[in-house]
């Protein structure tokens, strides 16, 4: 999301950041925290306000935000070169994206409007409506999974895009707010927590956070003083079992280890 619309100053800013990290602080004694370990460093467009990210068929697909700058693009993993790009209609703030067979589905922030694109051609072929805000998207074998900034994720029918069910997320009994960009990895839902360097690893049945993945060291390595330059963007290469993470305006895409694995 766009921090510039919510910018605070002085003591208020400090209090705001404390509140945003409440999820981790409250559940710290109950939910383990794991440190992200870097496997490789790859290029990422430092002008990209990353809102959605996934890896499929050998390429990254990325959605960017900000009205007037929102695009969906296909990107070469090793070079960061844009291979194809489509621009969202005027007035829309791009958010999460997901591919389902021959379609790519994208959300917008506060417009209650999503778009349907051809995959992998990125031609706009339709649209749909939803209540509330649009934040992140991913999928399991049967449903799309959508975040909207609340503690509850929506499960969508991948064809009709109607809401089938909701999954409310908690950590140590505390509702986890600001669930943002999503990815489905090894039977877990991974979610960036907006304005923190934490990724929640969520049980898709119970909604409980199994652990936090801490990206603090990766974010500090970016060395940015821009309050918008927060961690956001998770992509999983299922074929080669690789996980990638990045952030808004980050010049780096990191490949990281799966926390429970040696390689």
SULUR-V864223 format. One record per pair of residues at least 4 apart in sequence whose C-alpha atoms are under 8 Angstrom apart, sorted by sequence separation. I is the first residue (numbers start at 1). J is the second residue. If there is no record, write none. Layout:
BEGIN
i={I;I}
j={J;J}
END
This chain:
BEGIN
i={2;3;8;9;10;11;12;13;14;15;16;17;18;21;22;23;24;27;28;44;55;56;65;66;76;77;88;99;100;108;117;118;119;139;140;148;156;157;170;171;184;185;192;193;203;204;215;216;217;218;219;220;225;237;238;246;257;258;8;28;55;56;64;65;75;76;99;100;108;117;118;139;140;147;148;156;157;170;171;184;185;192;193;202;203;224;236;237;257;258;7;54;55;64;65;75;76;88;98;99;107;108;117;118;138;139;147;156;157;169;170;183;184;192;193;202;203;236;237;246;247;257;53;54;63;64;75;76;97;98;107;117;118;137;138;146;147;156;157;168;169;182;183;192;193;202;203;236;246;8;53;54;63;64;74;75;97;98;106;107;116;117;137;138;145;146;155;156;182;183;191;192;201;202;235;236;245;246;52;53;63;73;74;75;97;105;106;115;116;117;137;145;146;154;155;156;182;190;191;200;201;202;234;235;244;245;52;53;62;63;73;74;96;97;105;106;115;116;136;137;145;146;154;155;181;182;190;191;200;201;234;235;244;245;51;52;61;62;73;74;95;96;105;106;115;116;135;136;144;145;154;155;180;181;189;190;191;200;201;219;233;234;244;245;50;51;52;61;62;73;94;95;96;104;105;115;116;134;135;136;143;144;154;155;179;180;181;189;190;200;201;219;233;234;243;244;50;51;61;62;72;73;94;95;103;104;114;115;134;135;143;144;153;154;179;180;188;189;199;200;232;233;242;243;50;51;60;61;71;72;94;95;103;104;113;114;134;135;143;144;152;153;179;180;188;189;198;199;231;232;233;242;243;49;50;59;60;71;72;93;94;103;104;113;114;133;134;142;143;152;153;178;179;188;189;198;199;231;232;242;243;48;49;59;60;71;72;92;93;102;103;104;113;114;132;133;142;152;153;177;178;187;188;198;199;215;231;232;49;59;60;70;71;92;93;102;103;112;113;151;152;187;197;198;230;231;59;69;70;101;102;104;112;151;197;198;229;230;58;92;112;151;197;229;99;112;228;229;112;228;229;68;70;110;111;112;197;67;68;70;71;110;67;68;69;70;109;110;151;67;68;108;109;151;66;67;108;109;150;151;66;67;107;108;150;151;65;66;107;149;150;151;222;65;107;149;150;222;64;65;107;148;149;222;63;64;106;148;149;63;147;148;63;128;147;169;197;198;43;63;147;196;197;42;43;45;62;147;195;196;42;43;44;86;146;172;194;195;42;43;85;86;167;169;170;171;172;194;42;84;96;167;169;170;171;194;95;96;97;98;167;168;169;170;171;192;95;96;97;98;167;169;192;95;96;97;98;192;192;51;52;53;54;136;51;52;53;54;136;137;138;139;140;190;51;52;135;136;137;138;139;135;136;137;138;213;73;1;72;181;182;183;185;180;181;182;183;184;181;183;100;1;2;51;52;51;52;96;1;53;52;54;51;52;1;31;30;31;30;27;27;26;27;24;27;23;26;23;23;23;23;20;21;60;20;34;36;17;31;32;33;34;35;36;31;32;33;34;35;36;31;32;33;34;35;52;53;54;55;31;33;51;52;53;54;55;56;36;50;51;53;54;55;50;24;1;50;51;49;50;49;50;48;49;48;44;46;47;48;46;47;45;46;45;46;44;45;46;44;45;43;44;43;44;42;43;41;42;41;42;41;42;40;41;39;40;38;39;40;38;39;38;39;37;38;36;37;36;37;36;3;4;35;3;34;2}
j={6;7;12;13;14;15;16;17;18;19;20;21;22;25;26;27;28;31;32;48;59;60;69;70;80;81;92;103;104;112;121;122;123;143;144;152;160;161;174;175;188;189;196;197;207;208;219;220;221;222;223;224;229;241;242;250;261;262;13;33;60;61;69;70;80;81;104;105;113;122;123;144;145;152;153;161;162;175;176;189;190;197;198;207;208;229;241;242;262;263;13;60;61;70;71;81;82;94;104;105;113;114;123;124;144;145;153;162;163;175;176;189;190;198;199;208;209;242;243;252;253;263;60;61;70;71;82;83;104;105;114;124;125;144;145;153;154;163;164;175;176;189;190;199;200;209;210;243;253;16;61;62;71;72;82;83;105;106;114;115;124;125;145;146;153;154;163;164;190;191;199;200;209;210;243;244;253;254;61;62;72;82;83;84;106;114;115;124;125;126;146;154;155;163;164;165;191;199;200;209;210;211;243;244;253;254;62;63;72;73;83;84;106;107;115;116;125;126;146;147;155;156;164;165;191;192;200;201;210;211;244;245;254;255;62;63;72;73;84;85;106;107;116;117;126;127;146;147;155;156;165;166;191;192;200;201;202;211;212;230;244;245;255;256;62;63;64;73;74;85;106;107;108;116;117;127;128;146;147;148;155;156;166;167;191;192;193;201;202;212;213;231;245;246;255;256;63;64;74;75;85;86;107;108;116;117;127;128;147;148;156;157;166;167;192;193;201;202;212;213;245;246;255;256;64;65;74;75;85;86;108;109;117;118;127;128;148;149;157;158;166;167;193;194;202;203;212;213;245;246;247;256;257;64;65;74;75;86;87;108;109;118;119;128;129;148;149;157;158;167;168;193;194;203;204;213;214;246;247;257;258;64;65;75;76;87;88;108;109;118;119;120;129;130;148;149;158;168;169;193;194;203;204;214;215;231;247;248;66;76;77;87;88;109;110;119;120;129;130;168;169;204;214;215;247;248;77;87;88;119;120;122;130;169;215;216;247;248;77;111;131;170;216;248;119;132;248;249;133;249;250;90;92;132;133;134;219;90;91;93;94;133;91;92;93;94;133;134;175;92;93;133;134;176;92;93;134;135;176;177;93;94;134;135;177;178;93;94;135;177;178;179;250;94;136;178;179;251;94;95;137;178;179;252;94;95;137;179;180;95;179;180;96;161;180;202;230;231;77;97;181;230;231;77;78;80;97;182;230;231;78;79;80;122;182;208;230;231;79;80;122;123;204;206;207;208;209;231;80;122;134;205;207;208;209;232;134;135;136;137;206;207;208;209;210;231;135;136;137;138;207;209;232;136;137;138;139;233;234;94;95;96;97;179;95;96;97;98;180;181;182;183;184;234;96;97;180;181;182;183;184;181;182;183;184;259;122;51;122;232;233;234;236;232;233;234;235;236;234;236;158;65;66;135;136;136;137;181;109;181;181;183;181;182;135;171;171;172;172;171;172;172;173;171;174;171;174;174;175;176;177;195;196;235;196;211;213;195;209;210;211;212;213;214;210;211;212;213;214;215;211;212;213;214;215;232;233;234;235;212;214;232;233;234;235;236;237;218;232;233;235;236;237;233;212;194;247;248;247;248;248;249;248;249;249;246;248;249;250;249;250;249;250;250;251;250;251;252;251;252;251;252;252;253;252;253;252;253;253;254;254;255;254;255;254;255;254;255;256;255;256;256;257;256;257;256;257;257;259;259;227;228;259;228;259;228}
END
